[in-house]
């Protein structure tokens, strides 16, 4: 199986994890804020570790292989480019967070579609990261990254489905919409794996770009959401546990 095929399939499975995470909505209409915030904190921890060990470190290594001594500069530039890209998308596309409210230009779209746009924006760099991970040719590293992204997608899927139930959506429709928000990831995965497979010199920059975009999402969206209702200590421990789990996965599989 080619790297491109593996990258697309892995990013698709990681994206479908949003639907798996939404399945508790079949039984529960809500979960305590402290539980959801702890789960989202864990997702942030997983993303932090993936950003550090699966994207930044190999980005520097691959950069030094191609341009000795310049790997760190390429990664710095790529990370800043990824963060600026997400910042501009946030500003240009209208979207809404259930806790933090609207962001971007005003829009006549219904609130739920603004929320779906928000989730879609933030899932794209995750798919890109998985695709780039497989584009390195290191199947173990790509697999650990895909597993990590899938793990952090699960609480996000639940965070999508539960508010939809509160807005009157049926249980299966809420789960279906949660699943669809993750299906942008195979698109990002395809772009990432094709770019670095066809244009190998772009690999260090692509790894850093995905890292910068993910780091922006963690700091700008996920952590503020988990701290917005006064349950910050549990969310902080969630970050720690998620980071440790992803660090272990990366070292055991990568």
N, C-alpha and C positions, 0 to 999 in steps of 0.2 A: 504494500500500500504506500502511495507517495506521501510526501510531507504535506502537500496541498490537501489531499483527501483527508488525512488524519487531522490536520488543523481545522478544517471546516467541520468535520464530524465532532471533534472534541468541543469546539466552540458552540455547536448546536446542542450537545448534551448539557453543557454548562448553562446555556440559556434556558433549556427546558427545566432545569432545576428550580426556576421560579414557580413553575406550575406545581412541582412536587412540594415546595414549601408552602404553597397556598392550600394544600389539601385539608389541613385542619379546619378550614372554613366550612367544610362539610358538616362539622360537628359543633364548632363554636362560632358564635356571632361576634365575639370580642375576646381579647386576652388582656390581662392587667398590663398597664403601661410599663411597669418595671420589668415584666417578662419580655415584652417586645423590644424595649430599649436595650436590655441585656443582650438579646439576640442580634440586634443591629450593631451593638458595640462589638460583638464577636465577629460580625461581618467586616467591620472596619479594621479589626486586628488582622484578619486573614488578608485583606487587601494591602495593609501596610507591610506585612511580611512578604507577600508576593511581589510587591513593588521593590522592596529592598533586595531580596535574595534571588528572585527569578528574573528581574528586569535590570535593575541598576548595576549590580555586581557583574553579571555577564556582559552587560552593555559596555562597561569599562574594559573588560577583558578582551572582547572582540574588537573594540576600538584600538586598543594597544597592539593587537595582532596585525591590524591593517595599517595603522599609523602609529608606530611606537612612540610612547610618551604623550600622545594626544588624546587617548581614550577618555580621560576624565573631562576634557574640554568639550568633546563631542556629546557626552552624556549631559553635561550641564546645559548646553545649548538645546539639546533635544527635550529635556525635562521642562525647560522654560517654554519651549514652543508648544508642548503638549498642554501645559497649564493655560497658556494664552488662548489656545484653540478652544478649550472648554469654556473659558471665561467669555469669549466672544459668542460662542453658541448659546450660552446662558443668556446673554444680553440680547441676541438677535431673535431667538425663538421664544414666543410666549409659552409659559408653562407654570405649573403650580405645585406646591408641596402642601400636603394636608396639614402639617403642623406649622410650617414657616410661611405659608401663604404664597401669593402670586410673585412671579419674577419675569423679567423680560418685558417687551412691549405689551400694551393692552390688546385684548382679543375678544371677539364675540363668540369664540368657541365655548361649549359647555365646560364646566369646571372639571369633569371627569376626564375629558380629552386633553385638557391642559396638564393634568396629572400624568396621563399616559405618555405625553410628549416628554415630560420631565424624566420619567423612568427610562424611556428610550434613549434620550441624550446620554444618560449616565451608564447605560449598559453597553453602548458602542465601544468605548475604550477597553472594556473588559474583554469583549470578543477580539478586538485588535491585539490585545496582550497575549491571548491564547494562540492566535494565529502566528504572531511573531515568534512565540516560544517554540512552536513546532518548526517554524522556518529556520531555526538555528541548526536543525538536524539532530538535536538532543531530545529523543522521544521521552526519556525519563523526566527531564525538566519540563517539557511541554505538558506531560501528563499531570505532574504535580500542580502546575499552574492551572490546568483545566479543573482538577478536583477542587483546588482552593477557590476558584471563581464560582464553581457550582455550589460549594458550601456557603459562600457568602450571598449567593442569589436566593437561597431558601428563605431566610427571614425577610428579604425584600419582597418575595412573592407573597408572603403572609401579610406584610405591611400594605401591599396593594389590595389584596382580596378583602380584608376585614372592613376597611372604610367603604368599599363598594357595597358590601352587605348593608352597611348603615345608610347608604343612599338609596336602598330599595332594590338593588340588583339581586337576581337569583343566585344561589350558591354556585351552581355550575357555570353561570355566565361570569361571575366574579373570578372564579378559578381560570376560566378560559382567557379572560382579559389579562390576568396576571401572567399566564403562560405566554401570551402574545408579546408582552413587553420584553421578554427575554429573547425573542426570536430575531432581534436586530443583531445579536451577538455573532451568528454565523456570517453575517455580512461583513462585520468588522474582522472576523477571523479569516475570511477569504481574502480581503484586501491586505491584511497583515502578512499572511503566509505567502501570497503571490508576490508581494512587493519584495520581501527579503529573499525569496527563492530565486526570482528572476534577476533582481538587482542586489546581489549579495553585499556590495559595499554600503548599502543603506541600513544594514542590520543594526549596527550600534545606535544609530540615530533613531531607528524604529523602536528599539527596546526602550530607549530613554523617553521618546515621545509618549509611548503607552504608560510609562512610569509616571511622567509628569501629569498626564491626564487623570490617571487613577488617584494620585496624591491630591490633586485638586478636588476631586469628588469627595474623598475622605474628609478633608479639612473643611470644605465649603458646605457640604450637604449632610453626610452621614453623622459625623460627630455632633454638629449643632442640633440635629434632629433628636439625637439620643439624650441630649442635655436640656432639652427645651421644657421638660415637665418636672424638673427637680429630682430626677432619678440618676444623677450623674455618677454616683459611686459604683452602683451595679453595672452601669454601662462601661465604666472604666475597667472594671474587672473583666467584663466581656471582651474588651479590646485586648487585654493581656492574654486571656485564654485563647482567643482567636489567633493572635500573633504567634503564640507558642505552638499551636497545632499546625499552622502553615509552615513555620520554620522547620518543624520536625518532618512534615511531608516533603518539603523541598530537599532536605538532606537525605531522607530515606529513599526517595524515588529519583531524585536528580543526581 
